[in-house]
Amino acid sequence: MAGSKTFDCPICLELAYKPVVEACGHLFCFWCVHKSMNTKTVSHCPVCQKSYVHLPRICEQLHRLLGKIAPEEYARRASEVAEEEARQDQYSPQLEGSGSVSRRDAFSELQCKACNKLLYKPIVLNCGHLFCKTCVSQASKNCPSCRAHHPGPFPQPCIELHQYLEFNFPLDYAKRAKELKHRENELQSAPQLVNHSAGEDNILQNPIHPGVGCDGCGMMPILGKRFTCSDCPETVGYDLCASCHARGNSLPGRFNQSHGPHHRMVEKEKQRERPEMPWILLWSW
């Protein structure tokens, strides 16, 4: 449990590269979960089969952590993925390097972005930011760091990171559990919000844009109205769902698009019928 095997992707069985944590708490490589999504209806976690329609952004804090606790293996994975992306001419989001190759400062990547203490029952929001479960409001579900809204159900703790912390820092983790016991009890007794945004019924009641994902919240496929940028030069395009367009999404494109705040967004005609499409397909953004 102390080694990098804790963070192996359950799809490719390799160390997760550019890790994405689903709302159910399972961790995957960016490309592995991306390619496993159903592009014309609801998707399901390959591990627990929980339904979802939003692909979270890469967790950069975990990206840096893995580069520190397994530097050689992570560098190998980076090289392999880069070669495959060059062959496919499709590139994942650009991130800063994984930082120092020393394991000694890995602890700096294990702090909550809100309380600046050791993460406890760590959750990753849709925007990719990492927090203690008790540091995020389950009512508003807005990121304390970037203020982005977290769509869909409130995320469950990242299973792999929780196990890593519990095993490698048992005394510190137990201390955090004691500190937050009262707050946890309050959250458990509070009324739980019910969100059906990823349910089959919700999928069937909305116009569907097969094969198109939202560059804001990661909804895939986009349900309801779709807005596309008329100024972005990239062939992958830049698209937003109605909610992200209404909020004035300021997040960068998910595939390194040069989208700017002054670009023109126009509503795209709704998909009238569902064409037959393979279950696994890369996003045609």
ZIQUIVEN-V306375 format. One record per residue. PHI is phi in whole degrees, 0 to 359 (none if undefined). Layout:
((PHI) (PHI))
This chain:
((none) (285) (271) (289) (300) (303) (254) (290) (288) (288) (268) (266) (63) (250) (302) (298) (252) (52) (294) (241) (247) (287) (299) (284) (101) (271) (251) (218) (292) (305) (292) (297) (286) (300) (285) (274) (287) (276) (275) (232) (201) (294) (258) (224) (301) (298) (264) (253) (68) (295) (277) (198) (229) (244) (265) (295) (287) (299) (276) (293) (294) (291) (303) (290) (300) (295) (291) (266) (274) (218) (301) (292) (294) (291) (295) (296) (296) (299) (294) (297) (293) (298) (295) (293) (296) (295) (293) (275) (57) (223) (237) (284) (305) (282) (231) (292) (303) (281) (85) (298) (269) (272) (287) (297) (262) (298) (300) (295) (270) (252) (257) (292) (287) (260) (263) (61) (247) (303) (302) (228) (46) (294) (242) (245) (282) (302) (284) (96) (276) (247) (215) (293) (300) (279) (266) (242) (289) (285) (279) (271) (56) (267) (294) (296) (267) (253) (69) (294) (279) (266) (281) (76) (292) (297) (291) (273) (303) (293) (299) (295) (290) (302) (293) (297) (295) (297) (279) (272) (228) (301) (290) (295) (290) (295) (297) (295) (298) (293) (298) (258) (302) (297) (296) (297) (298) (297) (294) (292) (273) (286) (301) (268) (284) (255) (232) (252) (297) (256) (279) (298) (298) (296) (299) (286) (269) (239) (301) (243) (246) (302) (76) (239) (248) (276) (286) (270) (269) (84) (303) (212) (284) (289) (253) (82) (288) (234) (243) (236) (279) (268) (248) (293) (278) (290) (292) (289) (74) (216) (233) (227) (281) (298) (296) (292) (295) (292) (281) (71) (312) (245) (285) (290) (298) (282) (233) (65) (292) (267) (294) (239) (295) (260) (290) (271) (254) (237) (287) (268) (300) (293) (285) (273) (214) (264) (286) (288) (224) (297) (293) (250) (208) (291) (297) (260) (271))
